[in-house]
Amino acid sequence: MILTARFLAPVVALFASLAAQADSKPILIGQTYVQTGPLAALATEPLIGIRAMVTAVNDAGGINGRPLEIRQVDDGYDAARAGDNVRKLVADGAVAILMPIGTTSSVGALKAANELKVPLIAPYTGAGPVVKFSEYGFPVRISFDEEYGRIVNHLFTIGITRIAFAHNDNPGARSAMESTKSFIEQRGDKMVGSVAIQNDGSDAEAKAVELAKLKPVAIVLSATNAVTARFIKAYKAAGAEARFYSFSFLNGQQLHKAIGNDAVGVVVSQVVPYPWNSSMPIIAEYQAAMKKIGVNDFSYGSLEGYVSTKVLVEGLKRTGTNPAPDTLKKALETFKSLNLGGIVVRYAPADHQGLTFSELSMLRKDGGYIR
């Protein structure tokens, strides 16, 4: 049968319509995160930054004409659930997994991502099993080892060697304690002692009294905001003195709101730049995006969520109009040394380094930071 132009026209129009629909179909990205349980607060700030970046991208026309969709599923900080979530999200068409929250969830999510050969970008942890090189793992932040190594170096540089450690009783925090202990031993000294605190903080006061008896000069913390607040308040109430140093997950502003002057002087390691420095292009961009979604309270956590999503977006831009897990992986590995506006992310086929940035900041009396 010979089709005339009269009959071909509707067919051509149909295919054109289907192609247009395919081109405008959202690019699906999956996220497994902690929505319930005692560690749920870890996700609050990063999710705001993710929303700010996605909103900015979609308001500007999407990625190569297609909107970006982040589909989020709760894993309750359980590795098996996180892995199952990744499998379901990929089955639904997700071309990448973004920022699982915390070590346990990230370990489960990364295992599934490597099995399914889908990129997992910016796990919200620096634990060794997650940040070490794997084919489909693309960390953005520096490792816990790097964070704690820099804290220990700082303490020894200023002459403090009596160092103790307080941490949440979970794998990621225990790993941080072991790393810190090792760094101190490499300096020819020993950790004064350590305490593990229940994730709900129920024994924080008792653990503070226990550690105070060892009379450390500095206490390094790997704990959630709620646990840190209870521990420091109890430690000072016991009449003990020490300098407190925390890893980057601590939200200093929230800590100050919780315990006031007891938070003054706490030093926090940061893995992204100062969120109030609008002279840096990435920060000015972040601030504008946050204001666009009605959020004027800037934070390190939301900035990390924003930067992590920007890394994903830059990779997707290099995949054309029909991104897939394999094309996204290859695109990310072309970054080599990509300047995001004042900070540089590095990926190559055999080296998924991410950022190298970190600095120490100290809480002031007004809840702000001294850098």
C-alpha positions as a Markdown table, in Angstrom:
| # | Residue | x | y | z |
|---|---|---|---|---|
| 1 | Met | 0.0 | 0.0 | 0.0 |
| 2 | Ile | 1.3 | 3.5 | -0.9 |
| 3 | Leu | 0.7 | 6.2 | 1.7 |
| 4 | Thr | -0.1 | 9.5 | 0.3 |
| 5 | Ala | 0.9 | 12.8 | 1.9 |
| 6 | Arg | -2.7 | 13.1 | 3.1 |
| 7 | Phe | -2.3 | 9.9 | 5.3 |
| 8 | Leu | 1.4 | 10.5 | 6.2 |
| 9 | Ala | 0.8 | 14.0 | 7.7 |
| 10 | Pro | -1.1 | 12.7 | 10.8 |
| 11 | Val | 1.5 | 10.0 | 11.3 |
| 12 | Val | 4.3 | 12.5 | 11.1 |
| 13 | Ala | 2.5 | 14.8 | 13.5 |
| 14 | Leu | 1.9 | 11.9 | 16.0 |
| 15 | Phe | 5.6 | 11.0 | 16.0 |
| 16 | Ala | 6.6 | 14.6 | 16.4 |
| 17 | Ser | 4.2 | 15.0 | 19.3 |
| 18 | Leu | 5.6 | 11.8 | 21.0 |
| 19 | Ala | 9.1 | 13.1 | 20.5 |
| 20 | Ala | 8.2 | 16.4 | 22.0 |
| 21 | Gln | 6.7 | 14.7 | 25.0 |
| 22 | Ala | 9.8 | 12.6 | 25.5 |
| 23 | Asp | 12.0 | 15.7 | 25.3 |
| 24 | Ser | 10.0 | 17.4 | 28.0 |
| 25 | Lys | 9.6 | 14.4 | 30.3 |
| 26 | Pro | 11.3 | 15.1 | 33.7 |
| 27 | Ile | 14.8 | 13.7 | 34.3 |
| 28 | Leu | 14.2 | 11.5 | 37.3 |
| 29 | Ile | 16.8 | 11.5 | 40.1 |
| 30 | Gly | 16.4 | 9.3 | 43.2 |
| 31 | Gln | 17.2 | 10.0 | 46.8 |
| 32 | Thr | 17.1 | 7.7 | 49.7 |
| 33 | Tyr | 17.3 | 9.6 | 53.0 |
| 34 | Val | 16.6 | 9.6 | 56.7 |
| 35 | Gln | 13.1 | 11.0 | 57.2 |
| 36 | Thr | 12.2 | 9.1 | 60.5 |
| 37 | Gly | 14.1 | 8.1 | 63.6 |
| 38 | Pro | 16.6 | 9.9 | 65.9 |
| 39 | Leu | 18.9 | 10.8 | 63.1 |
| 40 | Ala | 16.3 | 12.4 | 60.9 |
| 41 | Ala | 17.5 | 15.9 | 61.7 |
| 42 | Leu | 20.6 | 15.2 | 59.6 |
| 43 | Ala | 18.6 | 15.6 | 56.4 |
| 44 | Thr | 16.9 | 18.9 | 57.2 |
| 45 | Glu | 19.4 | 21.4 | 55.9 |
| 46 | Pro | 20.8 | 19.5 | 52.9 |
| 47 | Leu | 17.3 | 19.0 | 51.6 |
| 48 | Ile | 16.6 | 22.7 | 51.6 |
| 49 | Gly | 19.7 | 23.3 | 49.5 |
| 50 | Ile | 18.7 | 20.5 | 47.1 |
| 51 | Arg | 15.2 | 22.1 | 46.7 |
| 52 | Ala | 16.8 | 25.5 | 46.0 |
| 53 | Met | 19.0 | 24.2 | 43.3 |
| 54 | Val | 16.3 | 22.1 | 41.6 |
| 55 | Thr | 13.8 | 25.1 | 41.7 |
| 56 | Ala | 16.5 | 27.4 | 40.1 |
| 57 | Val | 17.2 | 24.9 | 37.4 |
| 58 | Asn | 13.6 | 24.2 | 36.5 |
| 59 | Asp | 12.6 | 27.9 | 36.6 |
| 60 | Ala | 15.4 | 28.5 | 34.1 |
| 61 | Gly | 14.0 | 25.9 | 31.7 |
| 62 | Gly | 15.4 | 22.7 | 33.0 |
| 63 | Ile | 18.4 | 20.7 | 31.7 |
| 64 | Asn | 18.6 | 20.7 | 27.9 |
| 65 | Gly | 14.9 | 21.6 | 27.9 |
| 66 | Arg | 13.8 | 18.9 | 30.4 |
| 67 | Pro | 12.7 | 19.5 | 34.0 |
| 68 | Leu | 14.6 | 17.9 | 36.9 |
| 69 | Glu | 12.6 | 15.7 | 39.3 |
| 70 | Ile | 14.0 | 14.5 | 42.7 |
| 71 | Arg | 12.0 | 11.5 | 44.0 |
| 72 | Gln | 12.8 | 11.0 | 47.7 |
| 73 | Val | 12.1 | 7.9 | 49.8 |
| 74 | Asp | 12.7 | 7.3 | 53.6 |
| 75 | Asp | 15.1 | 4.6 | 54.7 |
| 76 | Gly | 14.9 | 5.2 | 58.4 |
| 77 | Tyr | 18.8 | 5.0 | 58.5 |
| 78 | Asp | 18.8 | 1.4 | 57.6 |
| 79 | Ala | 21.3 | 0.0 | 55.0 |
| 80 | Ala | 19.0 | -2.7 | 53.6 |
| 81 | Arg | 16.1 | -0.3 | 53.2 |
| 82 | Ala | 18.4 | 2.2 | 51.5 |
| 83 | Gly | 19.5 | -0.4 | 49.0 |
| 84 | Asp | 15.9 | -1.5 | 48.3 |
| 85 | Asn | 15.0 | 2.2 | 47.8 |
| 86 | Val | 17.8 | 2.5 | 45.2 |
| 87 | Arg | 16.6 | -0.6 | 43.4 |
| 88 | Lys | 13.0 | 0.7 | 43.3 |
| 89 | Leu | 14.1 | 4.2 | 42.2 |
| 90 | Val | 16.3 | 2.9 | 39.4 |
| 91 | Ala | 13.5 | 0.5 | 38.3 |
| 92 | Asp | 11.3 | 3.6 | 38.1 |
| 93 | Gly | 13.8 | 5.2 | 35.7 |
| 94 | Ala | 16.1 | 7.2 | 38.0 |
| 95 | Val | 19.4 | 7.9 | 36.1 |
| 96 | Ala | 21.3 | 8.7 | 39.3 |
| 97 | Ile | 21.0 | 8.6 | 43.1 |
| 98 | Leu | 21.7 | 11.9 | 44.9 |
| 99 | Met | 22.9 | 12.4 | 48.5 |
| 100 | Pro | 21.9 | 9.5 | 50.7 |
| 101 | Ile | 22.0 | 10.9 | 54.3 |
| 102 | Gly | 24.5 | 9.4 | 56.8 |
| 103 | Thr | 26.9 | 6.5 | 56.7 |
| 104 | Thr | 24.6 | 3.5 | 57.2 |
| 105 | Ser | 22.2 | 4.6 | 54.5 |
| 106 | Ser | 25.0 | 5.6 | 52.2 |
| 107 | Val | 26.7 | 2.2 | 52.5 |
| 108 | Gly | 23.5 | 0.4 | 51.6 |
| 109 | Ala | 22.7 | 2.8 | 48.8 |
| 110 | Leu | 26.2 | 2.7 | 47.3 |
| 111 | Lys | 26.3 | -1.1 | 47.3 |
| 112 | Ala | 23.1 | -1.2 | 45.2 |
| 113 | Ala | 24.2 | 1.6 | 42.9 |
| 114 | Asn | 27.4 | -0.2 | 42.1 |
| 115 | Glu | 25.4 | -3.4 | 41.4 |
| 116 | Leu | 23.0 | -1.6 | 39.2 |
| 117 | Lys | 25.7 | 0.6 | 37.5 |
| 118 | Val | 24.0 | 3.9 | 38.3 |
| 119 | Pro | 26.0 | 6.9 | 39.6 |
| 120 | Leu | 25.6 | 7.8 | 43.3 |
| 121 | Ile | 26.5 | 11.4 | 43.8 |
| 122 | Ala | 27.5 | 13.2 | 47.0 |
| 123 | Pro | 26.7 | 10.8 | 49.8 |
| 124 | Tyr | 26.2 | 12.9 | 53.0 |
| 125 | Thr | 29.1 | 11.2 | 54.9 |
| 126 | Gly | 32.8 | 11.1 | 54.8 |
| 127 | Ala | 33.1 | 7.5 | 56.1 |
| 128 | Gly | 35.9 | 5.4 | 54.5 |
| 129 | Pro | 33.7 | 2.7 | 52.9 |
| 130 | Val | 31.7 | 5.3 | 51.1 |
| 131 | Val | 34.3 | 7.8 | 49.9 |
| 132 | Lys | 37.0 | 5.3 | 48.8 |
| 133 | Phe | 37.0 | 4.8 | 45.0 |
| 134 | Ser | 34.2 | 2.8 | 43.5 |
| 135 | Glu | 33.2 | 2.7 | 39.9 |
| 136 | Tyr | 29.8 | 4.4 | 40.5 |
| 137 | Gly | 30.4 | 6.4 | 43.7 |
| 138 | Phe | 31.0 | 10.1 | 43.2 |
| 139 | Pro | 31.7 | 11.8 | 46.6 |
| 140 | Val | 31.7 | 15.5 | 46.8 |
| 141 | Arg | 32.8 | 16.3 | 50.4 |
| 142 | Ile | 36.2 | 15.4 | 51.8 |
| 143 | Ser | 36.5 | 12.2 | 53.9 |
| 144 | Phe | 36.1 | 12.0 | 57.7 |
| 145 | Asp | 39.7 | 11.0 | 57.8 |
| 146 | Glu | 40.7 | 14.3 | 56.2 |
| 147 | Glu | 38.4 | 16.3 | 58.5 |
| 148 | Tyr | 39.7 | 14.7 | 61.7 |
| 149 | Gly | 43.3 | 14.6 | 60.5 |
| 150 | Arg | 43.1 | 18.4 | 60.1 |
| 151 | Ile | 41.5 | 18.9 | 63.5 |
| 152 | Val | 44.2 | 16.8 | 65.2 |
| 153 | Asn | 47.0 | 18.6 | 63.3 |
| 154 | His | 45.4 | 21.9 | 64.5 |
| 155 | Leu | 45.3 | 20.8 | 68.1 |
| 156 | Phe | 48.9 | 19.6 | 68.1 |
| 157 | Thr | 50.0 | 22.8 | 66.4 |
| 158 | Ile | 48.5 | 24.9 | 69.2 |
| 159 | Gly | 50.0 | 22.6 | 71.8 |
| 160 | Ile | 46.9 | 20.5 | 72.9 |
| 161 | Thr | 47.6 | 16.8 | 73.2 |
| 162 | Arg | 45.1 | 15.7 | 75.9 |
| 163 | Ile | 42.3 | 14.9 | 73.5 |
| 164 | Ala | 39.1 | 12.8 | 74.1 |
| 165 | Phe | 36.3 | 11.8 | 71.8 |
| 166 | Ala | 32.5 | 11.8 | 72.2 |
| 167 | His | 30.3 | 10.3 | 69.5 |
| 168 | Asn | 26.9 | 8.9 | 68.6 |
| 169 | Asp | 26.8 | 5.1 | 68.9 |
| 170 | Asn | 26.6 | 4.3 | 65.1 |
| 171 | Pro | 29.1 | 3.0 | 62.5 |
| 172 | Gly | 30.0 | 6.3 | 60.9 |
| 173 | Ala | 30.7 | 8.1 | 64.2 |
| 174 | Arg | 32.7 | 5.1 | 65.6 |
| 175 | Ser | 34.8 | 5.2 | 62.4 |
| 176 | Ala | 35.5 | 8.9 | 63.0 |
| 177 | Met | 36.6 | 8.1 | 66.6 |
| 178 | Glu | 38.9 | 5.3 | 65.4 |
| 179 | Ser | 40.4 | 7.6 | 62.7 |
| 180 | Thr | 41.0 | 10.4 | 65.3 |
| 181 | Lys | 42.6 | 7.9 | 67.7 |
| 182 | Ser | 44.9 | 6.7 | 64.9 |
| 183 | Phe | 46.0 | 10.3 | 64.0 |
| 184 | Ile | 46.8 | 11.0 | 67.6 |
| 185 | Glu | 48.9 | 7.8 | 67.8 |
| 186 | Gln | 50.7 | 8.8 | 64.6 |
| 187 | Arg | 51.8 | 11.9 | 66.5 |
| 188 | Gly | 53.3 | 9.7 | 69.3 |
| 189 | Asp | 50.5 | 10.3 | 71.8 |
| 190 | Lys | 47.4 | 8.5 | 72.9 |
| 191 | Met | 43.7 | 9.5 | 73.1 |
| 192 | Val | 42.7 | 10.2 | 76.7 |
| 193 | Gly | 39.4 | 8.3 | 76.3 |
| 194 | Ser | 36.1 | 8.2 | 74.4 |
| 195 | Val | 32.4 | 7.7 | 75.0 |
| 196 | Ala | 29.6 | 6.4 | 72.8 |
| 197 | Ile | 26.3 | 8.1 | 73.3 |
| 198 | Gln | 22.9 | 6.6 | 72.3 |
| 199 | Asn | 21.5 | 8.1 | 69.1 |
| 200 | Asp | 18.5 | 9.5 | 71.0 |
| 201 | Gly | 20.8 | 11.2 | 73.5 |
| 202 | Ser | 19.2 | 9.5 | 76.5 |
| 203 | Asp | 22.6 | 8.8 | 78.2 |
| 204 | Ala | 24.4 | 12.0 | 77.1 |
| 205 | Glu | 24.5 | 13.5 | 80.6 |
| 206 | Ala | 25.9 | 10.3 | 82.1 |
| 207 | Lys | 28.5 | 10.1 | 79.4 |
| 208 | Ala | 29.5 | 13.7 | 79.9 |
| 209 | Val | 30.2 | 13.1 | 83.6 |
| 210 | Glu | 32.2 | 9.9 | 82.7 |
| 211 | Leu | 34.4 | 11.8 | 80.2 |
| 212 | Ala | 34.9 | 14.8 | 82.5 |
| 213 | Lys | 36.6 | 12.6 | 85.0 |
| 214 | Leu | 39.5 | 12.1 | 82.5 |
| 215 | Lys | 40.1 | 15.8 | 82.4 |
| 216 | Pro | 40.8 | 16.2 | 78.6 |
| 217 | Val | 41.8 | 19.6 | 77.3 |
| 218 | Ala | 39.9 | 19.1 | 74.0 |
| 219 | Ile | 37.0 | 16.9 | 73.2 |
| 220 | Val | 36.4 | 16.1 | 69.5 |
| 221 | Leu | 32.7 | 15.3 | 68.7 |
| 222 | Ser | 31.0 | 13.2 | 66.1 |
| 223 | Ala | 27.3 | 13.6 | 67.1 |
| 224 | Thr | 24.0 | 15.0 | 66.0 |
| 225 | Asn | 22.9 | 18.5 | 67.1 |
| 226 | Ala | 20.5 | 17.2 | 69.8 |
| 227 | Val | 23.1 | 14.8 | 71.3 |
| 228 | Thr | 25.9 | 17.4 | 71.1 |
| 229 | Ala | 23.7 | 20.0 | 72.9 |
| 230 | Arg | 22.8 | 17.7 | 75.8 |
| 231 | Phe | 26.4 | 16.5 | 76.1 |
| 232 | Ile | 28.1 | 20.0 | 76.2 |
| 233 | Lys | 25.5 | 21.4 | 78.5 |
| 234 | Ala | 25.9 | 18.5 | 80.9 |
| 235 | Tyr | 29.7 | 18.6 | 80.7 |
| 236 | Lys | 29.8 | 22.3 | 81.6 |
| 237 | Ala | 27.1 | 21.8 | 84.3 |
| 238 | Ala | 29.5 | 19.2 | 85.9 |
| 239 | Gly | 32.0 | 22.1 | 86.4 |
| 240 | Ala | 34.4 | 20.6 | 83.9 |
| 241 | Glu | 36.3 | 22.6 | 81.3 |
| 242 | Ala | 37.4 | 21.6 | 77.7 |
| 243 | Arg | 37.5 | 22.9 | 74.2 |
| 244 | Phe | 35.0 | 21.3 | 71.9 |
| 245 | Tyr | 35.7 | 20.5 | 68.2 |
| 246 | Ser | 33.1 | 19.0 | 66.0 |
| 247 | Phe | 32.9 | 17.5 | 62.5 |
| 248 | Ser | 31.0 | 19.2 | 59.7 |
| 249 | Phe | 27.5 | 17.8 | 60.3 |
| 250 | Leu | 27.0 | 20.0 | 63.4 |
| 251 | Asn | 24.7 | 23.0 | 62.7 |
| 252 | Gly | 26.3 | 25.6 | 64.9 |
| 253 | Gln | 23.4 | 28.1 | 64.7 |
| 254 | Gln | 21.0 | 25.5 | 65.9 |
| 255 | Leu | 23.4 | 24.4 | 68.7 |
| 256 | His | 23.5 | 28.1 | 69.8 |
| 257 | Lys | 19.7 | 28.3 | 69.8 |
| 258 | Ala | 19.6 | 25.1 | 71.9 |
| 259 | Ile | 22.2 | 25.9 | 74.6 |
| 260 | Gly | 23.0 | 29.6 | 74.2 |
| 261 | Asn | 26.3 | 30.7 | 75.7 |
| 262 | Asp | 27.4 | 27.1 | 76.4 |
| 263 | Ala | 27.9 | 26.8 | 72.6 |
| 264 | Val | 30.2 | 29.8 | 72.4 |
| 265 | Gly | 33.8 | 28.8 | 71.4 |
| 266 | Val | 32.8 | 25.4 | 69.9 |
| 267 | Val | 34.9 | 24.8 | 66.7 |
| 268 | Val | 33.3 | 23.2 | 63.7 |
| 269 | Ser | 35.0 | 21.7 | 60.7 |
| 270 | Gln | 33.4 | 22.9 | 57.5 |
| 271 | Val | 33.6 | 21.1 | 54.1 |
| 272 | Val | 32.0 | 23.9 | 52.0 |
| 273 | Pro | 32.8 | 27.6 | 52.0 |
| 274 | Tyr | 31.3 | 30.3 | 54.3 |
| 275 | Pro | 27.7 | 30.6 | 53.2 |
| 276 | Trp | 27.5 | 34.3 | 53.9 |
| 277 | Asn | 30.5 | 35.3 | 51.7 |
| 278 | Ser | 28.5 | 36.6 | 48.7 |
| 279 | Ser | 31.7 | 37.8 | 47.0 |
| 280 | Met | 32.3 | 34.1 | 45.9 |
| 281 | Pro | 30.2 | 33.4 | 42.8 |
| 282 | Ile | 28.9 | 30.0 | 44.0 |
| 283 | Ile | 27.8 | 31.6 | 47.3 |
| 284 | Ala | 26.0 | 34.5 | 45.5 |
| 285 | Glu | 24.2 | 32.0 | 43.3 |
| 286 | Tyr | 23.3 | 29.8 | 46.3 |
| 287 | Gln | 21.9 | 32.8 | 48.2 |
| 288 | Ala | 19.8 | 34.0 | 45.3 |
| 289 | Ala | 18.4 | 30.5 | 44.9 |
| 290 | Met | 17.6 | 30.2 | 48.6 |
| 291 | Lys | 15.8 | 33.5 | 48.6 |
| 292 | Lys | 13.8 | 32.4 | 45.6 |
| 293 | Ile | 12.2 | 29.6 | 47.6 |
| 294 | Gly | 11.6 | 32.0 | 50.5 |
| 295 | Val | 14.5 | 30.9 | 52.7 |
| 296 | Asn | 16.8 | 33.6 | 54.1 |
| 297 | Asp | 18.5 | 31.6 | 56.7 |
| 298 | Phe | 21.7 | 30.4 | 55.1 |
| 299 | Ser | 23.7 | 27.4 | 56.5 |
| 300 | Tyr | 26.6 | 25.1 | 55.7 |
| 301 | Gly | 24.3 | 22.1 | 55.4 |
| 302 | Ser | 22.0 | 23.7 | 52.9 |
| 303 | Leu | 25.0 | 25.0 | 50.9 |
| 304 | Glu | 26.3 | 21.5 | 50.8 |
| 305 | Gly | 23.0 | 20.2 | 49.5 |
| 306 | Tyr | 23.0 | 23.0 | 46.8 |
| 307 | Val | 26.6 | 22.4 | 45.7 |
| 308 | Ser | 26.0 | 18.6 | 45.6 |
| 309 | Thr | 23.0 | 19.1 | 43.3 |
| 310 | Lys | 24.9 | 21.5 | 41.2 |
| 311 | Val | 27.6 | 18.8 | 40.6 |
| 312 | Leu | 24.8 | 16.5 | 39.4 |
| 313 | Val | 23.3 | 19.2 | 37.2 |
| 314 | Glu | 26.7 | 20.0 | 35.6 |
| 315 | Gly | 27.0 | 16.3 | 34.7 |
| 316 | Leu | 23.5 | 16.0 | 33.3 |
| 317 | Lys | 24.1 | 19.1 | 31.1 |
| 318 | Arg | 26.9 | 17.1 | 29.3 |
| 319 | Thr | 24.7 | 14.1 | 28.5 |
| 320 | Gly | 22.4 | 15.8 | 26.0 |
| 321 | Thr | 18.6 | 15.5 | 26.0 |
| 322 | Asn | 18.4 | 11.8 | 26.9 |
| 323 | Pro | 20.6 | 11.2 | 29.9 |
| 324 | Ala | 21.2 | 7.6 | 31.1 |
| 325 | Pro | 23.3 | 6.2 | 34.0 |
| 326 | Asp | 26.2 | 5.3 | 31.7 |
| 327 | Thr | 26.3 | 8.6 | 29.8 |
| 328 | Leu | 26.1 | 10.5 | 33.1 |
| 329 | Lys | 29.0 | 8.5 | 34.6 |
| 330 | Lys | 31.1 | 9.3 | 31.6 |
| 331 | Ala | 30.1 | 13.0 | 31.7 |
| 332 | Leu | 31.1 | 13.3 | 35.4 |
| 333 | Glu | 34.5 | 11.7 | 34.7 |
| 334 | Thr | 35.2 | 14.5 | 32.2 |
| 335 | Phe | 35.2 | 17.1 | 34.9 |
| 336 | Lys | 39.0 | 16.8 | 35.7 |
| 337 | Ser | 39.1 | 20.2 | 37.4 |
| 338 | Leu | 35.7 | 21.9 | 37.2 |
| 339 | Asn | 35.4 | 25.3 | 38.8 |
| 340 | Leu | 31.9 | 25.6 | 40.3 |
| 341 | Gly | 32.3 | 29.3 | 41.1 |
| 342 | Gly | 35.2 | 29.4 | 43.5 |
| 343 | Ile | 35.5 | 25.8 | 44.5 |
| 344 | Val | 36.8 | 23.0 | 42.3 |
| 345 | Val | 35.4 | 19.4 | 41.9 |
| 346 | Arg | 37.7 | 16.8 | 40.4 |
| 347 | Tyr | 36.6 | 13.5 | 38.8 |
| 348 | Ala | 38.4 | 11.3 | 36.3 |
| 349 | Pro | 37.8 | 7.7 | 35.2 |
| 350 | Ala | 40.1 | 6.3 | 37.9 |
| 351 | Asp | 39.8 | 9.1 | 40.5 |
| 352 | His | 36.5 | 10.3 | 42.0 |
| 353 | Gln | 38.0 | 12.8 | 44.3 |
| 354 | Gly | 35.3 | 15.5 | 44.5 |
| 355 | Leu | 36.2 | 18.6 | 46.5 |
| 356 | Thr | 39.3 | 19.2 | 48.7 |
| 357 | Phe | 37.9 | 22.2 | 50.6 |
| 358 | Ser | 37.8 | 22.4 | 54.4 |
| 359 | Glu | 38.3 | 25.0 | 57.1 |
| 360 | Leu | 37.6 | 25.5 | 60.8 |
| 361 | Ser | 35.1 | 27.9 | 62.2 |
| 362 | Met | 34.3 | 29.0 | 65.8 |
| 363 | Leu | 30.9 | 29.9 | 67.2 |
| 364 | Arg | 30.5 | 33.5 | 68.4 |
| 365 | Lys | 28.3 | 34.9 | 71.2 |
| 366 | Asp | 25.6 | 35.8 | 68.7 |
| 367 | Gly | 25.5 | 32.4 | 67.1 |
| 368 | Gly | 27.5 | 33.3 | 64.0 |
| 369 | Tyr | 30.9 | 32.1 | 63.1 |
| 370 | Ile | 34.5 | 33.3 | 63.3 |
| 371 | Arg | 36.6 | 31.8 | 60.5 |
